[in-house]
Amino acid sequence: MRKLLTSVLFICGLCTLALAQQNEGRNATARPGSLSVEVPTGDSRPYSRTVTAKLLRVESQDNILVVEDPKGGPLQVIVSKDTRLRADKKTELADKKDLTLADYKPGQFVKLTLRIEDNKVLEVRLKPTPKN
């Protein structure tokens, strides 16, 4: 009988400890009068923007692309050595692995990903020509 009583008390003690720890840590509700600390989860400002446009001119020796920006006319950008050059599937450059700026031709449609802070070109991606 003594073992049974000891076991019951032990189990009740474990349940009490488990319930006492339930609302602790990160998910705990703030106690009245306590300081609440907000942990930032990220920057609310956008990092980049994209422009899908028709290529007007490619100057591969100077690393310059000129596109027809639908919102503001011609847009000239400088492509750095860090810029990713890609091509979507169903484009003429889809199977090519190591793209260069000379692979892009005027009249093609590209999607430029630009860093907002300094307008640096992060990616040039060849898109399929839209059907009119």
C-alpha positions in Angstrom: 0.0 0.0 0.0 2.9 2.3 0.8 4.4 1.8 -2.7 1.0 2.7 -4.3 0.7 5.9 -2.3 4.3 6.9 -3.1 3.7 6.2 -6.8 0.4 8.3 -6.8 2.2 11.2 -5.1 5.1 11.0 -7.5 2.8 11.1 -10.5 0.8 14.0 -9.1 4.1 15.9 -8.5 5.2 15.4 -12.1 1.8 16.6 -13.4 2.1 19.7 -11.3 5.6 20.5 -12.5 4.5 20.0 -16.2 1.5 22.3 -15.8 3.7 25.0 -14.0 6.1 25.1 -17.0 3.4 25.2 -19.7 3.3 29.0 -20.1 6.9 29.8 -19.8 9.6 30.9 -22.3 8.9 32.5 -25.7 5.2 31.6 -25.8 4.4 32.9 -22.3 1.8 35.6 -21.9 3.2 38.8 -20.4 2.5 39.2 -16.7 0.9 42.4 -15.4 3.6 45.0 -14.8 6.3 43.2 -16.8 8.3 44.7 -19.6 7.4 43.4 -23.0 10.4 42.9 -25.4 9.7 42.9 -29.1 12.2 40.8 -31.1 12.5 42.1 -34.7 11.7 39.4 -37.2 13.0 41.2 -40.3 13.1 44.4 -42.2 9.7 45.6 -43.5 11.3 47.5 -46.5 11.6 45.6 -49.8 15.1 44.6 -50.8 14.7 44.4 -54.6 12.4 45.1 -57.4 11.9 43.5 -60.8 11.4 45.0 -64.3 10.3 42.8 -67.2 11.1 44.6 -70.4 12.2 44.3 -74.0 15.9 44.5 -74.7 16.8 47.5 -76.9 20.6 47.3 -76.8 23.3 45.0 -75.5 26.8 46.4 -75.1 28.7 43.3 -73.9 32.1 44.9 -74.0 31.0 47.7 -71.6 28.6 45.4 -69.6 25.6 47.6 -70.4 22.0 46.6 -71.1 19.4 49.1 -72.3 15.7 47.9 -71.9 12.4 49.5 -72.6 11.0 50.1 -69.1 7.2 49.9 -69.4 6.8 52.6 -66.7 9.4 55.1 -67.8 11.0 54.7 -71.2 14.5 53.4 -71.8 16.4 52.1 -68.8 20.2 51.6 -68.9 21.8 49.3 -66.4 25.4 48.2 -65.7 25.8 44.4 -65.3 28.6 43.5 -62.8 30.6 40.2 -62.6 28.4 39.2 -59.7 25.1 39.4 -61.7 23.4 36.1 -62.2 22.6 35.5 -65.9 19.7 33.0 -66.4 17.2 31.9 -69.0 13.7 30.5 -68.4 12.7 27.2 -69.9 11.2 27.4 -73.4 13.6 30.1 -74.4 16.5 29.8 -76.9 19.1 29.9 -74.1 17.3 27.5 -71.8 19.9 24.6 -72.3 23.0 26.8 -72.1 24.8 26.7 -68.8 27.4 29.5 -68.7 25.6 32.5 -70.2 27.4 35.7 -71.0 26.0 39.1 -71.8 26.7 38.6 -75.5 24.2 35.7 -75.5 21.3 38.2 -75.1 20.0 39.9 -78.2 17.9 43.0 -78.8 14.2 42.2 -79.1 14.3 39.5 -76.4 12.4 40.0 -73.2 14.3 39.9 -69.9 13.4 40.2 -66.3 15.8 42.4 -64.3 16.1 42.0 -60.6 17.5 45.3 -59.2 18.5 46.1 -55.6 16.5 49.1 -54.5 19.3 50.6 -52.4 21.7 51.3 -55.3 19.9 49.9 -58.5 22.6 47.2 -58.8 21.5 44.4 -61.2 21.3 41.2 -59.2 19.9 39.0 -62.0 19.1 39.1 -65.7 16.7 36.4 -66.7 15.6 35.7 -70.3 11.8 35.3 -70.6 9.8 33.8 -73.3 8.5 36.3 -75.9 4.9 37.2 -75.1 2.4 36.2 -77.7 0.2 39.1 -78.9 
